[in-house]
Amino acid sequence: MKIAVTGSLGNIGKNLTQLLVKSGHEVIGIIRNPEKALEIESIGAIPAIGSVDDPEFLLKTFSDADTVFAMVPPNYQVVNSKVYYNSIGNAYADAIKKSGVKKVVNISSWGAHLPEETGFITATIPSRLSLTIR
C-alpha cells in the first residue's frame, strides 16, 4: 500500500514512517524542509517536499497515495491557532476529496482529552467532508 505521511519526521510521524516502511509499505514522507530529504530517504521513504497549507501540493501528493496520515503540524507563530487549524483542515479536506483517497487517519493534538477550552483542537471539521469513524 502507498501511504502519505504528514509530519513524517516529527515525534509521531517518524516512528510511523519507520514502522510502515519496515512493514513493506511504500511511504511518501511529507516534509517542509528540502534539506531533510536525505533523512526521509534514509528511512526508506520517498520525500515529498512542500507545505500542508499548499492545496496544490497536497492534491498532487495525495493523488499518488492509497492512504493518508493527516496531522496538523504546530505553528507557534500564528496569531489565531483555530484559524490556522481550520485552514489546514480545509486544505486536507479538499485534497482528500479531489484526489480520491479512500483511507485517512487523522490525528488530533494536545488537549484532545479535555471536553472544552482546548485551543485549536476545537477547530471545525469541514462539512463538505463526510467522515466515517470505524
C-alpha positions, 0 to 999 in steps of 0.5 A: 500500500502507498501511504502519505505521511504528514509530519513524517519526521516529527515525534509521531510521524517518524516512528510511523514512517519507520514502522510502515516502511519496515512493514513493506509499505511504500511511504511518501514522507511529507516534509517542509524542509528540502534539506531533510530529504536525505533523512526521509530517504534514509528511512526508506521513504520517498520525500515529498517536499512542500507545505500542508497549507499548499492545496496544490501540493497536497492534491498532487501528493495525495493523488499518488497515495492509497492512504493518508496520515493527516496531522496538523503540524504546530505553528507557534507563530500564528496569531489565531491557532483555530484559524490556522487549524481550520485552514489546514483542515480545509486544505486536507479536506479538499485534497482528500476529496479531489484526489480520491483517497479512500483511507485517512487517519487523522490525528488530533493534538494536545488537549484532545482529552479535555471536553472544552477550552482546548485551543485549536483542537476545537477547530471545525471539521469541514462539512463538505467532508463526510467522515466515517469513524470505524 
